Amino acid sequence: MDPDDLGNPKEVFKLLDRMNTSTFDGDFGYPREKKIDNMILNFGPNHPAAHGVLRLILKLEGEVVIKAVPHIGLLHRATEKLIEYKTYTQALPYFDRLDYVSMMCNEQAWSLAVEKLLGIDIPPRAKWIRTLFAELTRIQNHIMGITTHALDVGAMTPFFWMFEEREKLFEFSERASGARMHANYIRPGGVAWDIPLGLLDDIYDWCVKFPSRIDELEDVLTDNRIWKKRTKDIGIVKASDALNWGFSGVMLRGSGIKWDLRKTQPYDAYSEVEFDVPVGTQGDCYDRYLCRVMEMRESLRIILQCLNKMPRGEVKVDDQKIMPPNRAEMKESMEALIHHFKFFTEGFQVPPGHVYVPTEAPKGEFGVYLVADGTSKPYRCFIRAPGFAHLAKIHDISYMHLIPDLVAIIGTLDVVFGEIDR
């Protein structure tokens, strides 16, 4: 081709067409050099298997993942900074919106941290109510985690079956707090108010029937040949790696490490209940699935013990500077009305100090590091989200796996970006 013809669009397109369709250069007669490079693929942020606003930059050799770089922050709302401008009571609703699948467990961590700084001990009934709803929340989380994981790899039936049960758990939350999801029920000093009449009986009736629902779930998945091929030997995490990477919860126990904060550092009523800690052996997706199924059964054991051992008495500390007075008392006492007004406008002062309180949330160790400066607002609040550490090692877990296996790995991580991005 004459160099003078390069300004002619028709001649340029003819040359490009000849280069793309022929292995040999038509003008010079020797094979063209082809540069072979790895493919870069954007996974998300709106991929249906991304479980939120996850963006992964994948480097592929064919369909094999050789590098996975997570890009987070798309759901960042500056929660930790916003908490610094709210009173200790006003900051509580932010925790419902962190891991928005395990709402009351987040509230529990915040309340325990504030109570530790205040140096108060809540009434026994409040401890048992907290433990009861924390385990109901754990079952909610595992229903979501297991069924959406199954949905990611092509099993649609468990999702519809188990979400019927999850809806019943939302109804229990609504009857206790008035809200289905963002309950704002567990508060520093106890719980907002006592549980209504008849709720404990209905929870018991549900607990009697729910094991058969778990059996149905296992009938569909546990021995299913396709499910086992999609999850066994996929996303293996060694016990030493899980410890070095800061994993917690099912991601740690699935690798054979028997660590559960409800056993090692019990809080609320966990020291008074009996339950086992399920652990895996291989550390793959299948083991983590089995751990979550067994944890639902153990949560049922704890719930039944809470129902049988639930004591009578108050559900919040008898201090109107920490908990608001009852509505009936406000109509009779001017002091109670003043306390109520000052409580919600100014909040209560917390002595200077700092504390870190970890809790065993459904996804792992959910911790709150709280710094108080003696005012009614926190000086600093740092939130330790379990999913952050798990997602940070997505490259190591998914290395040399196929793209469909990456989808299964993301499902077994059980990530929620409300807590990761914060």
ABEGO torsion letter per residue (X at the ends): XBAAAAABAAAAAAAAAAAAABABBAAAGBBBBBBBBBBBBBBOAABAAAGEBBBBBBBBBEABBABBBBBBGAABAGAAAAAAABBAAAAAAAAAABBAABAAAAAAAAAAAAAAAAGBBBBAAAAAAAAAAAAAAAAAAAAAAAAAAAAAAGBAAAAAAAAAAAAAAAAAAAAAAGBAABAGABBBGEBABBBBBGAAAAAAAAAAAAAAAAAAAAAAAAABAAAAAAABGBGBBBAAAAAAAGBBEAAAAAAGBBBBAAAABBBEAAAABBBBBBBBAAGBAAAAAAAAAAAAAAAAAAAAAAAAABBBEBABBBBAAABBBBAAAAAABAAAAAAAAAAAAAEBBBBBEBBBBBBBBAAEBBBBBBBBAGBABBABBBBBBAAAAAAAAAAAAABGBBAAAAAAAAAAAGBBAAAAAX
